[in-house]
């Protein structure tokens, strides 16, 4: 039995890519191992959105230098976005790497691994065309998605799965490397998506998350019918056995009324929207080339709240982008106060080589200012998150139980209770004492405490009073 070690950094799209690669290698006789020392093949699925993610991979590669010297037949590969971006630079920095494979070539991984083992020392580079390296159709074909196989052991839980509905991006935000490494925006046919969802449900999945760089921009024409994203939601809602349907990440200008109506009216749709704003200043949004104004974002947010008053909205923000003034930063603070996001993912601006901002805009905000603004915005968001979670105290929520909590409390010996975690229909995390049999079930939970990130509850038990049937009294003759 050959052994595979795979490490994944980055977004949900990368997690799905790794699942598919593992599934294809299992057909070649591989089993997973948690140790690089035991592995015949070591793969890193990479991210290029921030420098820290790339540094982590190069550091991990450095730790394999001696292992490769001691085991020359150990195959080492770098896949994904960093592979597409850096290409031969990876071989220069880590000459003992055998494979560099872009996200559009992951279906070739089994054959490339086989070739590397048969011909040690021959480095192999398989990447997609650049955005200016040919005709649009040729570039699109070189970035085609890889979705033929699934591996249940690589999913978030046995009851949850990702489904890719779109690859690539055509938004070209100036700070973002994704359009270069993931290629042109392409939507998968609805028939393929629905068929994959049915297959996943037949394998025990209860919740499916649709993935796309701007997922609500999905459009497709099939058999003469023009499909909108809302049409896809309605079609997936009809899949028998599916309990919950969610999607990430949404683009503000494509959050149209038909999408909001579908989320509101379809019981299986999670009432949760991840719609990155990125900044609260029109000047900064224009430099970022986000394609909307703050007024337009506010209108979208207010409209979502009118359609669904209890919908949970989350956002992304970048602090310290080129030329960001203190006044502009305060506009972001004001937007967070006004919109009261459920939570926000906050990042210090990290200049990415190959992006428009790296080529044309100075990275001129000092790092200490970026850190301060990051901490101030995070503190504000945490304060809002905790306040809003407090309103759930005493309420009953429905939770899909995902598995054991990552932070199990110390218990006395013999205590059979297990701390479990799951999410509500508005994507709030709930932990509670239960038992492993409840994993995968949807449970009623009464909330008794909450902080900024987690709500704490107890399973609601219903006491059933048995019906008393009077005994028949025999009559005397």
Secondary structure as GFF3:
##gff-version 3
##sequence-region A 1 477
A	DSSP	beta_strand	2	8	.	.	.	ID=ss1
A	DSSP	alpha_helix	12	26	.	.	.	ID=ss2
A	DSSP	beta_strand	30	32	.	.	.	ID=ss3
A	DSSP	beta_strand	41	46	.	.	.	ID=ss4
A	DSSP	alpha_helix	51	62	.	.	.	ID=ss5
A	DSSP	alpha_helix	65	70	.	.	.	ID=ss6
A	DSSP	beta_strand	75	80	.	.	.	ID=ss7
A	DSSP	alpha_helix	81	86	.	.	.	ID=ss8
A	DSSP	alpha_helix	88	93	.	.	.	ID=ss9
A	DSSP	beta_strand	99	101	.	.	.	ID=ss10
A	DSSP	three_ten_helix	103	108	.	.	.	ID=ss11
A	DSSP	alpha_helix	109	118	.	.	.	ID=ss12
A	DSSP	beta_strand	124	126	.	.	.	ID=ss13
A	DSSP	alpha_helix	136	142	.	.	.	ID=ss14
A	DSSP	three_ten_helix	152	154	.	.	.	ID=ss15
A	DSSP	beta_strand	160	164	.	.	.	ID=ss16
A	DSSP	beta_strand	166	167	.	.	.	ID=ss17
A	DSSP	alpha_helix	178	182	.	.	.	ID=ss18
A	DSSP	beta_strand	186	187	.	.	.	ID=ss19
A	DSSP	alpha_helix	190	202	.	.	.	ID=ss20
A	DSSP	beta_strand	207	211	.	.	.	ID=ss21
A	DSSP	three_ten_helix	215	217	.	.	.	ID=ss22
A	DSSP	beta_strand	220	222	.	.	.	ID=ss23
A	DSSP	beta_strand	225	227	.	.	.	ID=ss24
A	DSSP	alpha_helix	229	237	.	.	.	ID=ss25
A	DSSP	beta_strand	244	248	.	.	.	ID=ss26
A	DSSP	three_ten_helix	252	254	.	.	.	ID=ss27
A	DSSP	alpha_helix	257	265	.	.	.	ID=ss28
A	DSSP	beta_strand	272	274	.	.	.	ID=ss29
A	DSSP	alpha_helix	282	288	.	.	.	ID=ss30
A	DSSP	alpha_helix	294	307	.	.	.	ID=ss31
A	DSSP	beta_strand	312	319	.	.	.	ID=ss32
A	DSSP	alpha_helix	326	339	.	.	.	ID=ss33
A	DSSP	beta_strand	344	348	.	.	.	ID=ss34
A	DSSP	alpha_helix	356	360	.	.	.	ID=ss35
A	DSSP	alpha_helix	367	390	.	.	.	ID=ss36
A	DSSP	beta_strand	396	404	.	.	.	ID=ss37
A	DSSP	beta_strand	418	423	.	.	.	ID=ss38
A	DSSP	beta_strand	429	434	.	.	.	ID=ss39
A	DSSP	three_ten_helix	436	438	.	.	.	ID=ss40
A	DSSP	beta_strand	442	450	.	.	.	ID=ss41
A	DSSP	beta_strand	455	459	.	.	.	ID=ss42
###
